[in-house]
Amino acid sequence: MNEVIVINGQNVEFEVADSGVFATSLSVSRVFEKQHQHILAKIAEFPDDVFRASNFRLTERTAKFGVAVRSEPYYKITRDGFSLLVMGFTGEKAYRWKIEFINAFNKMEAMIKSGGIANNKFTEILTALSEKSSEADEFKQKYYESLERENALLRQKLDLRPELVKKSSRLSKDERDEIIKLYKSGLSQAEICRKVERSDTAVRNAIRSAL
């Protein structure tokens, strides 16, 4: 989950990941009015140890620089990483912005402890499932409407050709007896089909059952 908090007129995005809260070196550069490349250089001066690996996570984004589009590296920074990074930033404005960043980290961490973020995530999941359910209901409705149209066409055809209804229904006992009688009299299967107005399959099955 991400939360945007305005600091020094800048939208600062705080991300919750791995039960931790992260800001970015891009946000730090904008709020403290410093060039991002200088922020990256400052982070590069820190020892390459466990603390740096845990609190400064290198990533990149695709951004437009003039007419060119290229990848730009930046860091996701924890509260501890932020505190180390801005330690040397001095002045009244820098002090105020540090406090606002720390308050924002506190707010996000409090939300994690209270379960507020988990609840928000659960709400997002429920919303997504609801949208999927609506899509499924819409698909089923269209499918049923399509079946109904096909059934209507079939009923229309049967109304125009009632003999199809007879051919599609099961044989009665009298019909089976009549088929067997005609067969024993020497008529061919094709002749029996024409006489009783039944399908070849129905006549053949009736004959086989009597053999």
N, C-alpha and C positions, 0 to 999 in steps of 0.2 A: 504494500500500500504506500502511496505517496501523498505527502501533504505539502501544500505551498503556503509559505509565510512571507510576508513582505517585510524586508529589512533595507533601510536606506533607499526606499522607492524601488527595490529590485525584488522580483519574484524568486524566492529561494526555495528550492524543492528539497524536502527531506524524505528520504526513502527508508522504509523498514524492510530489512532483509536479514535472514539468519538471526532473528530476535535481537537485532541491533539497529541503530539509527545512523544514517549516513547523509552528509551533505556532499557537495562536490567542490573541487578546486575551481571550477568555472564560477560558481556562486560566490566563493570567497573573493575571487579576483574582481567581480563586478561590485560587490558590496564595499570592499575596501579600496576600490578605485585603483587597482594595480593591474598591470598587464599579466595575462595568464601565463605567458612564457616565463615571467619572473617567478610566479608561484611554483611552476613546475621545476624551475632551477633550484628554488629553495628546498623543495621536497627532495630533490636529487642529492642535496648536500647531506641529508641525514644518513646515518650508518645503515647499511643493508642488513638489518637484523630482524628478529621476530617481531619486535614492536612495530617497525615500519611495515612489514608484510601484513600485520593484523589490522593496522589503523590507516593505511594508505593503499587502497586497492586500485591498481592501474587498469584503466579500460580506455575505450575510444568511442568517438561518435563520428558520423559523417556530416560535415558542415560545408556551407558555401562561403568561399572567400573570394569576393569580387565575382568574376565570371567562372572561377574554377571551383569544383567540388572535390574535396579530399577528406581523408580521415584525420581527426584531431585527437591526440591523447589527452586524457584528464584522469583525475583521481577521485574515487569515492572515499570520503574521509569520516572517521568516527569522531565522537566528542573529544577523546584523548588526542587524536591526531590533530584536530582543529586547534586545541589548546596549545599544543607544541608549535604548530605552524604560525599562529598569530602572536606568539609570545613577544616577538620583537616589534610588533606594530604599536606605535605610540601615538599619543595625542588624544584630545577629548573625544573627537568623533570616533576614532578607532576603539576607544574604551567603551563607548555607548553601543557600538555595533557588536563588540565581543559579548556584552551582556545580553543583547537581543538574540544572538546565536545560541548562547548558553541556555537562555530561557526557552528557546524553541526546542533544543535537545531535551531539556527537562520535560516539556509538554509531551513530546513524542514518547519518551521513555515511560512517563506516567500512564499514557494511553495503553502501552504494551502491558504494563503491570496490572492495569484495571480490566484488561480484556477488551477494551474498546476497539482496538484494531482487529482483534480476532472476530469480534461481532460484526464489524464493518465488512470484513472479508467474507464472513458467513452470509451476510446480506447480499454481497455481490454474487456469490455462488447461487443463492436462491433466485436472484433476479435472472441470472443466465439460464438456469434450469427452467424458469417460468417462460422465458422467451422461446427456448427449445420446445417446451411443451405446447406452446401456442402454434409454433411452426408444424409440429406433428399433428395437432388437431386440424389445422388448415389442410394439410396433405390428406388426412383421412377423409375430411369432408369432400374434397375434390374427387377422391377415389370413389367414394360412395355415390356421388353425383354421376360419375362416369359409368358405374355399374348400372345405375338406374336408367340412364339413357340407352345403354345396350339392351337392357331388359325390355324397355319400351319398344325398341325397334324389333326385337324378337317377337314380342306379343303381336305387333302389327303384322309381321310376316305370317304368323300362325293364323291370324284372323283372315288373311287373304287366301291362305292355302290350308283349309281345315284338315285335309288328308294327311298333313305332316304331323298333326296331333295324334292321329290314329297310329301312324307308323312309329312314333316315338314312345307310345305307351306300351305297357307290358301286355303279353298275350293272355287272353282269358282261357279257361279250360275248354270252352266250346271251340275257340279258334285253334288251339293246339290239336283238338280231336279232328277238326276239319282239315288241317294241314296233313296230319298223319293219314287220314282217309284218302285224300287226293294223291299223296305220295304212293300209297299202296295200290291205287288204281292205275299207276303207271305214268302220271304226269311228272315232268321234269321240275326241278327246283325253281327255275326261272318262271315256268308257267304257273306254278303254285303262288309265287310272289305276286304276279299280276292279278291272279284270281282273287286272292285274299287281301290284296293291297297292303302287304307287309314287306319289310325290308328283307334282303337276302340273309342277313345275319340272324334275324328273328326266326325265319323259316328254317334255316339250317340247324339252329339250336333246338327247335321243336322236333325236327326229324331225328337228330342225334339222341335226344332224351328218350325216344321211343325205341331205339335200336338196342 
